Amino acid sequence: MTVPNAYIAETWCEIFAAEGLRLTPIPPIGHGEDASMWDERVLHVPSGKAHVAREILRKI
């Protein structure tokens, strides 16, 4: 899932963590640690947990 910035990414990560699923926000390719908090992020769902993430999104 792609989100507009790191602040929204952290919010989504907290929502999923409350449901027992750990997401990893990934900064834009090529920026690494130098990425701004305002840069777009991709939320990585662990392998085999995509169905859990879809279920959580469906509940919200």
C-alpha positions as CSV (number, residue, x, y, z in Angstrom):
1,M,0.0,0.0,0.0
2,T,1.4,3.4,-0.9
3,V,0.7,6.4,1.4
4,P,1.4,10.1,0.8
5,N,4.0,10.6,3.6
6,A,5.8,9.1,6.6
7,Y,3.3,10.6,9.1
8,I,0.4,8.7,7.6
9,A,2.6,5.6,7.2
10,E,3.3,5.6,11.0
11,T,-0.4,6.0,11.7
12,W,-1.3,3.0,9.5
13,C,1.5,1.0,11.1
14,E,0.1,1.7,14.6
15,I,-3.4,0.7,13.4
16,F,-2.2,-2.6,12.1
17,A,0.1,-3.2,15.1
18,A,-3.0,-2.8,17.4
19,E,-4.4,-5.7,15.4
20,G,-1.2,-7.8,15.7
21,L,0.3,-7.2,12.3
22,R,3.7,-5.5,11.9
23,L,4.1,-3.4,8.8
24,T,7.4,-1.8,7.5
25,P,7.3,1.6,6.0
26,I,9.8,1.8,3.1
27,P,11.1,5.1,1.9
28,P,11.4,6.0,-1.8
29,I,14.1,4.0,-3.7
30,G,17.4,5.8,-3.7
31,H,16.7,8.1,-0.8
32,G,17.2,5.7,2.1
33,E,17.7,7.5,5.5
34,D,17.9,10.8,3.7
35,A,14.2,10.7,2.7
36,S,12.0,13.5,3.9
37,M,9.1,12.8,6.2
38,W,7.0,14.3,3.5
39,D,8.1,11.8,0.8
40,E,5.7,9.0,-0.3
41,R,6.1,5.6,1.5
42,V,5.2,2.1,0.7
43,L,3.9,-0.1,3.5
44,H,5.4,-3.6,3.3
45,V,3.3,-6.5,4.6
46,P,5.2,-9.6,5.7
47,S,5.1,-12.6,3.4
48,G,2.0,-14.7,4.0
49,K,0.2,-12.0,6.0
50,A,-1.5,-10.2,3.1
51,H,-4.8,-11.9,3.8
52,V,-4.7,-10.6,7.4
53,A,-4.0,-7.1,6.2
54,R,-6.9,-7.2,3.7
55,E,-9.2,-8.4,6.6
56,I,-8.1,-5.6,8.8
57,L,-8.7,-3.0,6.0
58,R,-12.1,-4.5,5.4
59,K,-13.0,-4.1,9.1
60,I,-12.1,-0.4,9.2
